[in-house]
Structures are given as C-alpha cells and as structure tokens.
Amino acid sequence: MIEVGSLTQRYGKHMADSLNFTIGPGIVTGFLGPAATGGRPQCG
C-alpha cells in the first residue's frame, strides 16, 4: 500500500497543493513527472 499525505509540489506555474491519496494493494500505478516520462518522479 502507498499512502501520500499533504504533498505539495511546484513545476513552474503548475502546483499540487496538499494532495492526499492512498493506493491499495494490487493496483497498477504510474507516476508521471513534468516531462511525462515517469523516469524519475520527485515527491517532497
């Protein structure tokens, strides 16, 4: 299980503010960065 709480991230003019989510077991999930490659996500 992956739990994220109060995540804030800025990408130039774009911003995620106080993002919270939980990903349960058995769920296939991908994280996309600003270049949409998913190669090196940055959290925190």
A tleap script that builds the chain and sets N, CA, C and O, in Angstrom:
source leaprc.protein.ff14SB
mol = sequence {
  NMET ILE GLU VAL GLY SER LEU THR GLN ARG
  TYR GLY LYS HIE MET ALA ASP SER LEU ASN
  PHE THR ILE GLY PRO GLY ILE VAL THR GLY
  PHE LEU GLY PRO ALA ALA THR GLY GLY ARG
  PRO GLN CYS CGLY
}
set mol.1.N position { 0.842 -1.170 0.000 }
set mol.1.CA position { 0.000 0.000 0.000 }
set mol.1.C position { 0.890 1.236 0.000 }
set mol.1.O position { 1.925 1.271 0.666 }
set mol.2.N position { 0.476 2.249 -0.755 }
set mol.2.CA position { 1.179 3.521 -0.798 }
set mol.2.C position { 0.232 4.590 -0.272 }
set mol.2.O position { -0.889 4.727 -0.761 }
set mol.3.N position { 0.681 5.344 0.721 }
set mol.3.CA position { -0.117 6.444 1.263 }
set mol.3.C position { 0.675 7.734 1.137 }
set mol.3.O position { 1.848 7.786 1.508 }
set mol.4.N position { 0.041 8.765 0.620 }
set mol.4.CA position { 0.671 10.078 0.478 }
set mol.4.C position { -0.221 11.087 1.192 }
set mol.4.O position { -1.438 11.092 1.006 }
set mol.5.N position { 0.391 11.940 2.010 }
set mol.5.CA position { -0.379 12.946 2.737 }
set mol.5.C position { 0.274 14.308 2.675 }
set mol.5.O position { 1.480 14.440 2.882 }
set mol.6.N position { -0.521 15.315 2.390 }
set mol.6.CA position { -0.093 16.722 2.384 }
set mol.6.C position { 1.079 16.979 1.437 }
set mol.6.O position { 2.011 17.706 1.780 }
set mol.7.N position { 1.031 16.383 0.254 }
set mol.7.CA position { 2.084 16.572 -0.742 }
set mol.7.C position { 1.884 17.909 -1.452 }
set mol.7.O position { 0.793 18.199 -1.943 }
set mol.8.N position { 2.936 18.717 -1.506 }
set mol.8.CA position { 2.923 19.967 -2.252 }
set mol.8.C position { 4.125 19.966 -3.176 }
set mol.8.O position { 5.254 19.768 -2.728 }
set mol.9.N position { 3.893 20.187 -4.460 }
set mol.9.CA position { 4.972 20.176 -5.453 }
set mol.9.C position { 4.710 21.272 -6.471 }
set mol.9.O position { 3.566 21.479 -6.877 }
set mol.10.N position { 5.756 21.977 -6.888 }
set mol.10.CA position { 5.628 23.038 -7.889 }
set mol.10.C position { 6.442 22.685 -9.120 }
set mol.10.O position { 7.575 22.215 -9.022 }
set mol.11.N position { 5.847 22.918 -10.277 }
set mol.11.CA position { 6.513 22.751 -11.571 }
set mol.11.C position { 6.295 24.040 -12.351 }
set mol.11.O position { 5.339 24.134 -13.121 }
set mol.12.N position { 7.156 25.030 -12.173 }
set mol.12.CA position { 6.959 26.321 -12.841 }
set mol.12.C position { 5.672 26.968 -12.375 }
set mol.12.O position { 5.528 27.283 -11.193 }
set mol.13.N position { 4.728 27.172 -13.293 }
set mol.13.CA position { 3.442 27.790 -12.959 }
set mol.13.C position { 2.450 26.795 -12.379 }
set mol.13.O position { 1.443 27.205 -11.803 }
set mol.14.N position { 2.708 25.500 -12.515 }
set mol.14.CA position { 1.773 24.462 -12.073 }
set mol.14.C position { 2.108 24.022 -10.651 }
set mol.14.O position { 3.277 23.965 -10.271 }
set mol.15.N position { 1.081 23.714 -9.873 }
set mol.15.CA position { 1.311 23.350 -8.480 }
set mol.15.C position { 0.266 22.347 -8.001 }
set mol.15.O position { -0.917 22.458 -8.323 }
set mol.16.N position { 0.721 21.375 -7.233 }
set mol.16.CA position { -0.177 20.485 -6.492 }
set mol.16.C position { -0.063 20.913 -5.034 }
set mol.16.O position { 1.043 20.975 -4.497 }
set mol.17.N position { -1.180 21.208 -4.387 }
set mol.17.CA position { -1.155 21.735 -3.023 }
set mol.17.C position { -1.960 20.834 -2.093 }
set mol.17.O position { -3.158 20.634 -2.292 }
set mol.18.N position { -1.301 20.300 -1.087 }
set mol.18.CA position { -1.932 19.451 -0.066 }
set mol.18.C position { -2.654 18.253 -0.684 }
set mol.18.O position { -3.815 17.989 -0.371 }
set mol.19.N position { -1.958 17.537 -1.560 }
set mol.19.CA position { -2.514 16.365 -2.225 }
set mol.19.C position { -2.433 15.156 -1.290 }
set mol.19.O position { -1.387 14.902 -0.692 }
set mol.20.N position { -3.530 14.416 -1.164 }
set mol.20.CA position { -3.589 13.215 -0.329 }
set mol.20.C position { -4.193 12.079 -1.151 }
set mol.20.O position { -5.214 12.260 -1.815 }
set mol.21.N position { -3.553 10.900 -1.101 }
set mol.21.CA position { -4.157 9.740 -1.757 }
set mol.21.C position { -3.579 8.453 -1.194 }
set mol.21.O position { -2.504 8.442 -0.595 }
set mol.22.N position { -4.318 7.368 -1.400 }
set mol.22.CA position { -3.903 6.026 -0.980 }
set mol.22.C position { -4.081 5.094 -2.171 }
set mol.22.O position { -5.110 5.124 -2.846 }
set mol.23.N position { -3.074 4.272 -2.422 }
set mol.23.CA position { -3.139 3.273 -3.486 }
set mol.23.C position { -3.103 1.907 -2.817 }
set mol.23.O position { -2.135 1.552 -2.145 }
set mol.24.N position { -4.157 1.163 -3.009 }
set mol.24.CA position { -4.285 -0.130 -2.357 }
set mol.24.C position { -3.461 -1.221 -3.023 }
set mol.24.O position { -2.992 -1.046 -4.147 }
set mol.25.N position { -3.282 -2.350 -2.335 }
set mol.25.CA position { -2.536 -3.464 -2.894 }
set mol.25.C position { -3.200 -4.004 -4.163 }
set mol.25.O position { -4.425 -4.068 -4.259 }
set mol.26.N position { -2.373 -4.387 -5.125 }
set mol.26.CA position { -2.875 -4.968 -6.360 }
set mol.26.C position { -3.259 -3.951 -7.417 }
set mol.26.O position { -3.745 -4.332 -8.482 }
set mol.27.N position { -3.054 -2.660 -7.154 }
set mol.27.CA position { -3.388 -1.608 -8.113 }
set mol.27.C position { -2.118 -1.230 -8.872 }
set mol.27.O position { -1.101 -0.906 -8.259 }
set mol.28.N position { -2.173 -1.270 -10.197 }
set mol.28.CA position { -1.036 -0.875 -11.031 }
set mol.28.C position { -1.097 0.644 -11.201 }
set mol.28.O position { -2.101 1.183 -11.666 }
set mol.29.N position { -0.011 1.330 -10.818 }
set mol.29.CA position { 0.003 2.794 -10.806 }
set mol.29.C position { 1.286 3.311 -11.434 }
set mol.29.O position { 2.357 2.743 -11.222 }
set mol.30.N position { 1.185 4.376 -12.198 }
set mol.30.CA position { 2.362 5.028 -12.760 }
set mol.30.C position { 2.400 6.473 -12.309 }
set mol.30.O position { 1.358 7.117 -12.181 }
set mol.31.N position { 3.594 6.985 -12.068 }
set mol.31.CA position { 3.775 8.375 -11.673 }
set mol.31.C position { 4.451 9.111 -12.823 }
set mol.31.O position { 5.505 8.688 -13.298 }
set mol.32.N position { 3.856 10.197 -13.266 }
set mol.32.CA position { 4.408 10.975 -14.371 }
set mol.32.C position { 4.986 12.284 -13.850 }
set mol.32.O position { 4.370 12.970 -13.034 }
set mol.33.N position { 6.166 12.616 -14.329 }
set mol.33.CA position { 6.806 13.876 -13.965 }
set mol.33.C position { 6.463 14.964 -14.958 }
set mol.33.O position { 5.624 14.759 -15.836 }
set mol.34.N position { 7.100 16.127 -14.834 }
set mol.34.CA position { 6.790 17.249 -15.714 }
set mol.34.C position { 7.069 16.961 -17.190 }
set mol.34.O position { 6.432 17.564 -18.054 }
set mol.35.N position { 7.996 16.062 -17.501 }
set mol.35.CA position { 8.292 15.714 -18.887 }
set mol.35.C position { 7.432 14.532 -19.359 }
set mol.35.O position { 7.555 14.094 -20.502 }
set mol.36.N position { 6.567 14.019 -18.484 }
set mol.36.CA position { 5.649 12.910 -18.766 }
set mol.36.C position { 6.360 11.604 -19.122 }
set mol.36.O position { 5.805 10.766 -19.832 }
set mol.37.N position { 7.583 11.432 -18.631 }
set mol.37.CA position { 8.324 10.202 -18.922 }
set mol.37.C position { 8.163 9.166 -17.825 }
set mol.37.O position { 8.256 7.968 -18.094 }
set mol.38.N position { 7.923 9.603 -16.589 }
set mol.38.CA position { 7.799 8.677 -15.485 }
set mol.38.C position { 9.127 8.087 -15.048 }
set mol.38.O position { 9.153 7.170 -14.227 }
set mol.39.N position { 10.230 8.597 -15.581 }
set mol.39.CA position { 11.547 8.043 -15.278 }
set mol.39.C position { 12.083 8.375 -13.917 }
set mol.39.O position { 12.733 7.536 -13.293 }
set mol.40.N position { 11.832 9.586 -13.426 }
set mol.40.CA position { 12.362 9.981 -12.125 }
set mol.40.C position { 11.370 10.897 -11.405 }
set mol.40.O position { 11.519 12.119 -11.444 }
set mol.41.N position { 10.357 10.315 -10.746 }
set mol.41.CA position { 9.385 11.154 -10.056 }
set mol.41.C position { 10.004 11.835 -8.841 }
set mol.41.O position { 10.902 11.283 -8.204 }
set mol.42.N position { 9.533 13.008 -8.528 }
set mol.42.CA position { 10.027 13.729 -7.365 }
set mol.42.C position { 8.863 13.957 -6.404 }
set mol.42.O position { 7.851 14.551 -6.777 }
set mol.43.N position { 9.003 13.497 -5.200 }
set mol.43.CA position { 7.994 13.714 -4.167 }
set mol.43.C position { 8.666 14.406 -2.989 }
set mol.43.O position { 9.694 13.950 -2.490 }
set mol.44.N position { 8.078 15.501 -2.557 }
set mol.44.CA position { 8.573 16.208 -1.366 }
set mol.44.C position { 9.633 17.105 -1.714 }
set mol.44.O position { 10.174 17.786 -0.844 }
savepdb mol mol.pdb
quit
